[in-house]
Amino acid sequence: MIGDNDYIFVCETFFFPIIRQFDPDLIIISAGFDSAKGDPLGGVSVTPTGYAWMTQGLRNIQPCIAVVLEGGYSLESLEVSSESVFNVLQTHPKDNEAFNQILEDLGATEDRNTYEKLA
């Protein structure tokens, strides 16, 4: 099943480099959590750790971010996924220690550097 490692690979390999080329002044995230693990319609298995990681990756490109909630069909998956994104947004974009603490709190066994090596 498609999950965190797949999304991280695609973000690092394709999406983030393209976004960096645009050098945006603002990034707007349409946060539809259909791809969340446990969502009955999405058929994908992205965990709160994956969403946290993607959010932090975008913040490393441009710290000025707006997140708009717009989807997800499992209230439990929506809750934990939204919370992980919110927790990342509460930290300073360059505070890797705080970000790694979020990953640890989510139960991730890898830190930010490990995920970057997946790409």
Phi and psi in degrees as GROMACS dihedral restraints (atoms count N, CA, C in turn):
[ dihedral_restraints ]
;  ai    aj    ak    al  type     phi  dphi    fc
    3     4     5     6     1   -68.9    20    10
    4     5     6     7     1   134.5    20    10
    6     7     8     9     1  -150.8    20    10
    7     8     9    10     1  -153.8    20    10
    9    10    11    12     1   -53.8    20    10
   10    11    12    13     1   -52.7    20    10
   12    13    14    15     1   -60.5    20    10
   13    14    15    16     1   -36.7    20    10
   15    16    17    18     1   -66.7    20    10
   16    17    18    19     1   -46.0    20    10
   18    19    20    21     1   -64.2    20    10
   19    20    21    22     1   -42.2    20    10
   21    22    23    24     1   -63.4    20    10
   22    23    24    25     1   -43.8    20    10
   24    25    26    27     1   -58.5    20    10
   25    26    27    28     1   -48.4    20    10
   27    28    29    30     1   -65.4    20    10
   28    29    30    31     1   -40.2    20    10
   30    31    32    33     1   -61.2    20    10
   31    32    33    34     1   -51.2    20    10
   33    34    35    36     1   -67.6    20    10
   34    35    36    37     1   -36.2    20    10
   36    37    38    39     1   -83.9    20    10
   37    38    39    40     1   -37.5    20    10
   39    40    41    42     1  -119.0    20    10
   40    41    42    43     1   -59.1    20    10
   42    43    44    45     1   -66.9    20    10
   43    44    45    46     1   -51.4    20    10
   45    46    47    48     1   -61.7    20    10
   46    47    48    49     1   -43.0    20    10
   48    49    50    51     1   -60.7    20    10
   49    50    51    52     1   -39.1    20    10
   51    52    53    54     1   -66.3    20    10
   52    53    54    55     1   -44.1    20    10
   54    55    56    57     1   -62.1    20    10
   55    56    57    58     1   -40.9    20    10
   57    58    59    60     1   -60.2    20    10
   58    59    60    61     1   -37.1    20    10
   60    61    62    63     1   -62.0    20    10
   61    62    63    64     1   -33.6    20    10
   63    64    65    66     1   -74.7    20    10
   64    65    66    67     1   -22.5    20    10
   66    67    68    69     1    49.3    20    10
   67    68    69    70     1    60.2    20    10
   69    70    71    72     1   -68.7    20    10
   70    71    72    73     1   150.3    20    10
   72    73    74    75     1   -85.2    20    10
   73    74    75    76     1   -18.5    20    10
   75    76    77    78     1  -154.5    20    10
   76    77    78    79     1   141.0    20    10
   78    79    80    81     1  -116.2    20    10
   79    80    81    82     1   127.2    20    10
   81    82    83    84     1  -107.9    20    10
   82    83    84    85     1   122.6    20    10
   84    85    86    87     1  -101.6    20    10
   85    86    87    88     1   120.9    20    10
   87    88    89    90     1   -87.7    20    10
   88    89    90    91     1    97.0    20    10
   90    91    92    93     1   -87.6    20    10
   91    92    93    94     1    82.7    20    10
   93    94    95    96     1   -98.4    20    10
   94    95    96    97     1   119.4    20    10
   96    97    98    99     1   -95.0    20    10
   97    98    99   100     1    34.5    20    10
   99   100   101   102     1   -63.8    20    10
  100   101   102   103     1   -26.6    20    10
  102   103   104   105     1   -86.9    20    10
  103   104   105   106     1     4.1    20    10
  105   106   107   108     1   -70.0    20    10
  106   107   108   109     1   144.2    20    10
  108   109   110   111     1   -59.2    20    10
  109   110   111   112     1   127.7    20    10
  111   112   113   114     1    98.6    20    10
  112   113   114   115     1   -10.0    20    10
  114   115   116   117     1   -72.1    20    10
  115   116   117   118     1   129.4    20    10
  117   118   119   120     1   -71.9    20    10
  118   119   120   121     1   -19.8    20    10
  120   121   122   123     1  -103.6    20    10
  121   122   123   124     1   -29.3    20    10
  123   124   125   126     1   -69.5    20    10
  124   125   126   127     1   -40.0    20    10
  126   127   128   129     1    69.0    20    10
  127   128   129   130     1    20.3    20    10
  129   130   131   132     1  -121.5    20    10
  130   131   132   133     1   167.7    20    10
  132   133   134   135     1  -133.0    20    10
  133   134   135   136     1    51.9    20    10
  135   136   137   138     1   -81.8    20    10
  136   137   138   139     1   130.6    20    10
  138   139   140   141     1   -93.4    20    10
  139   140   141   142     1   169.7    20    10
  141   142   143   144     1   -55.4    20    10
  142   143   144   145     1   -32.7    20    10
  144   145   146   147     1   -61.4    20    10
  145   146   147   148     1   -43.7    20    10
  147   148   149   150     1   -62.5    20    10
  148   149   150   151     1   -42.5    20    10
  150   151   152   153     1   -66.1    20    10
  151   152   153   154     1   -39.7    20    10
  153   154   155   156     1   -61.1    20    10
  154   155   156   157     1   -45.7    20    10
  156   157   158   159     1   -62.7    20    10
  157   158   159   160     1   -45.6    20    10
  159   160   161   162     1   -62.9    20    10
  160   161   162   163     1   -39.7    20    10
  162   163   164   165     1   -62.5    20    10
  163   164   165   166     1   -45.7    20    10
  165   166   167   168     1   -64.1    20    10
  166   167   168   169     1   -38.9    20    10
  168   169   170   171     1   -60.2    20    10
  169   170   171   172     1   -41.5    20    10
  171   172   173   174     1   -68.7    20    10
  172   173   174   175     1   -36.9    20    10
  174   175   176   177     1   -66.6    20    10
  175   176   177   178     1   -28.3    20    10
  177   178   179   180     1   -70.0    20    10
  178   179   180   181     1   -23.7    20    10
  180   181   182   183     1   -82.5    20    10
  181   182   183   184     1   -47.9    20    10
  183   184   185   186     1  -149.3    20    10
  184   185   186   187     1   113.1    20    10
  186   187   188   189     1   -70.9    20    10
  187   188   189   190     1   -14.1    20    10
  189   190   191   192     1   -87.2    20    10
  190   191   192   193     1   103.1    20    10
  192   193   194   195     1  -131.5    20    10
  193   194   195   196     1   139.7    20    10
  195   196   197   198     1  -117.0    20    10
  196   197   198   199     1   134.8    20    10
  198   199   200   201     1  -118.1    20    10
  199   200   201   202     1   127.7    20    10
  201   202   203   204     1  -118.9    20    10
  202   203   204   205     1   122.2    20    10
  204   205   206   207     1   -77.7    20    10
  205   206   207   208     1   130.9    20    10
  207   208   209   210     1  -156.4    20    10
  208   209   210   211     1    46.0    20    10
  210   211   212   213     1   154.7    20    10
  211   212   213   214     1   176.1    20    10
  213   214   215   216     1   113.0    20    10
  214   215   216   217     1   135.2    20    10
  216   217   218   219     1  -120.4    20    10
  217   218   219   220     1    10.7    20    10
  219   220   221   222     1  -121.8    20    10
  220   221   222   223     1   116.3    20    10
  222   223   224   225     1   -61.1    20    10
  223   224   225   226     1   -37.0    20    10
  225   226   227   228     1   -65.9    20    10
  226   227   228   229     1   -46.8    20    10
  228   229   230   231     1   -63.8    20    10
  229   230   231   232     1   -41.0    20    10
  231   232   233   234     1   -61.1    20    10
  232   233   234   235     1   -42.7    20    10
  234   235   236   237     1   -61.6    20    10
  235   236   237   238     1   -54.0    20    10
  237   238   239   240     1   -71.8    20    10
  238   239   240   241     1   -32.5    20    10
  240   241   242   243     1   -70.6    20    10
  241   242   243   244     1   -45.4    20    10
  243   244   245   246     1   -61.3    20    10
  244   245   246   247     1   -41.5    20    10
  246   247   248   249     1   -62.5    20    10
  247   248   249   250     1   -40.0    20    10
  249   250   251   252     1   -65.7    20    10
  250   251   252   253     1   -40.4    20    10
  252   253   254   255     1   -63.9    20    10
  253   254   255   256     1   -45.3    20    10
  255   256   257   258     1   -60.7    20    10
  256   257   258   259     1   -42.3    20    10
  258   259   260   261     1   -62.1    20    10
  259   260   261   262     1   -39.6    20    10
  261   262   263   264     1   -64.9    20    10
  262   263   264   265     1   -42.6    20    10
  264   265   266   267     1   -65.4    20    10
  265   266   267   268     1   -20.4    20    10
  267   268   269   270     1   -80.0    20    10
  268   269   270   271     1   -12.3    20    10
  270   271   272   273     1   -98.4    20    10
  271   272   273   274     1   164.2    20    10
  273   274   275   276     1   -72.1    20    10
  274   275   276   277     1   137.2    20    10
  276   277   278   279     1   -56.3    20    10
  277   278   279   280     1   -28.6    20    10
  279   280   281   282     1   -97.7    20    10
  280   281   282   283     1     4.1    20    10
  282   283   284   285     1   -86.5    20    10
  283   284   285   286     1    84.1    20    10
  285   286   287   288     1   -65.4    20    10
  286   287   288   289     1   -31.7    20    10
  288   289   290   291     1   -63.9    20    10
  289   290   291   292     1   -44.5    20    10
  291   292   293   294     1   -64.7    20    10
  292   293   294   295     1   -39.5    20    10
  294   295   296   297     1   -65.2    20    10
  295   296   297   298     1   -45.1    20    10
  297   298   299   300     1   -61.6    20    10
  298   299   300   301     1   -32.1    20    10
  300   301   302   303     1   -66.7    20    10
  301   302   303   304     1   -38.8    20    10
  303   304   305   306     1   -61.6    20    10
  304   305   306   307     1   -46.0    20    10
  306   307   308   309     1   -59.6    20    10
  307   308   309   310     1   -42.7    20    10
  309   310   311   312     1   -63.6    20    10
  310   311   312   313     1   -43.5    20    10
  312   313   314   315     1   -61.4    20    10
  313   314   315   316     1   -30.4    20    10
  315   316   317   318     1   -80.7    20    10
  316   317   318   319     1    -6.0    20    10
  318   319   320   321     1    91.2    20    10
  319   320   321   322     1    12.7    20    10
  321   322   323   324     1   -69.5    20    10
  322   323   324   325     1   139.4    20    10
  324   325   326   327     1   -92.8    20    10
  325   326   327   328     1   -13.5    20    10
  327   328   329   330     1  -103.8    20    10
  328   329   330   331     1   153.0    20    10
  330   331   332   333     1  -101.3    20    10
  331   332   333   334     1  -178.0    20    10
  333   334   335   336     1   -57.5    20    10
  334   335   336   337     1   -40.5    20    10
  336   337   338   339     1   -64.3    20    10
  337   338   339   340     1   -36.8    20    10
  339   340   341   342     1   -64.7    20    10
  340   341   342   343     1   -43.6    20    10
  342   343   344   345     1   -63.0    20    10
  343   344   345   346     1   -37.5    20    10
  345   346   347   348     1   -64.4    20    10
  346   347   348   349     1   -29.9    20    10
  348   349   350   351     1   -73.5    20    10
  349   350   351   352     1   -15.5    20    10
  351   352   353   354     1   -70.8    20    10
  352   353   354   355     1   -25.3    20    10
